[in-house]
Amino acid sequence: QVQLVESGGGLVQPGGSLRLSCAAVGRDFRFRTMGWYRQAPGKQRDLVARIFSGGNPNYADSVKGRFTISRDNAKNTVYLQMNSLKPEDTAVYYCNVFPPLTSWGQGTQVTVSS
């Protein structure tokens, strides 16, 4: 019944920026903690950022100072602004509630390469 639709990924050079969007369809998440996750090929899926319902963020050490998570509750949408991107940020990025549901969206590919 709920769909999570990620968008905004692409190919960027090291040091570049991207802004990801996540639209939640079919459920109101205004009062839920939302998270961004990423998974590189052959690696586990890790939480990179989360944002509480009131807007307070929390980040993994690997992205702290470079990524900014935000939300627009009126649009039921969560964003991830990614700056100073590094090759090790290359992954498929997903959104979900935190803790996550077992069902995931399609994700959006982020590739950081020269």
C-alpha positions in Angstrom: 0.0 0.0 0.0 2.9 2.3 0.6 5.4 3.3 -2.1 8.7 5.0 -1.7 9.9 6.7 -4.8 13.5 7.9 -4.9 14.9 10.3 -7.6 17.7 12.7 -8.3 20.7 10.4 -8.7 23.2 10.5 -11.5 26.9 10.7 -12.5 29.0 13.4 -10.9 32.7 14.1 -10.6 34.4 13.9 -7.2 33.7 17.1 -5.3 30.4 17.5 -7.0 26.9 17.7 -5.6 23.5 16.0 -6.0 20.1 16.4 -4.4 18.0 13.3 -3.9 14.3 13.3 -3.3 12.1 10.7 -1.8 8.3 10.8 -2.1 6.2 8.6 0.1 3.0 7.6 -1.5 0.0 6.0 0.3 1.0 6.8 3.8 1.5 9.9 6.0 5.0 9.9 7.4 4.8 13.4 9.0 5.2 12.0 12.4 7.8 9.3 11.6 11.6 9.3 11.5 12.7 9.0 7.9 16.1 7.8 6.7 18.3 7.6 3.7 20.2 4.4 3.1 22.8 3.3 0.5 24.1 0.0 -0.8 27.1 -0.4 -3.0 27.6 -3.6 -5.1 28.4 -6.5 -2.9 28.0 -4.5 0.3 25.4 -4.3 3.0 22.8 -1.5 3.0 23.7 1.1 5.5 21.9 4.1 7.1 23.6 7.3 6.1 21.2 9.9 7.5 17.9 10.1 9.4 15.6 13.0 10.3 13.1 13.0 13.1 9.6 14.3 12.6 10.4 17.7 14.1 13.3 18.1 11.6 16.3 17.2 13.8 18.9 15.3 11.7 21.4 12.6 12.5 24.3 11.4 10.2 26.7 8.5 9.8 30.3 9.6 10.4 31.2 8.8 6.8 28.9 11.6 5.5 28.9 14.1 8.4 29.6 17.6 7.2 28.9 16.8 3.6 25.3 15.6 3.4 22.2 17.3 4.7 18.9 15.6 5.2 15.7 17.6 5.2 12.0 17.1 4.8 8.9 18.8 3.6 6.0 17.3 5.6 3.4 19.2 3.5 4.7 17.2 0.5 5.4 14.0 2.4 8.9 14.2 0.9 12.4 13.8 2.2 15.5 15.2 0.6 19.3 14.5 0.8 21.6 17.2 -0.3 25.0 15.6 -1.0 28.1 17.9 -1.4 31.8 17.2 -1.7 31.0 13.8 -3.1 33.7 11.1 -3.1 34.0 7.9 -5.1 33.2 5.9 -2.0 29.8 7.5 -2.0 28.9 5.5 -5.1 25.9 3.4 -4.3 22.2 3.0 -4.8 20.4 5.3 -2.4 17.1 4.4 -0.8 14.7 6.1 1.6 12.6 4.5 4.2 11.3 5.0 7.7 13.7 4.4 10.5 13.7 1.6 11.5 13.0 0.5 7.9 10.2 -1.5 6.6 11.1 -4.7 4.9 9.8 -3.4 1.6 12.1 -1.0 -0.3 11.7 1.3 -3.3 13.7 1.1 -6.5 16.4 3.4 -5.2 18.4 5.9 -7.2 21.9 5.3 -8.5 24.6 7.8 -7.5 28.0 7.4 -9.3 30.9 9.5 -8.3 33.7 9.1 -10.8 36.2 11.1 -12.9 
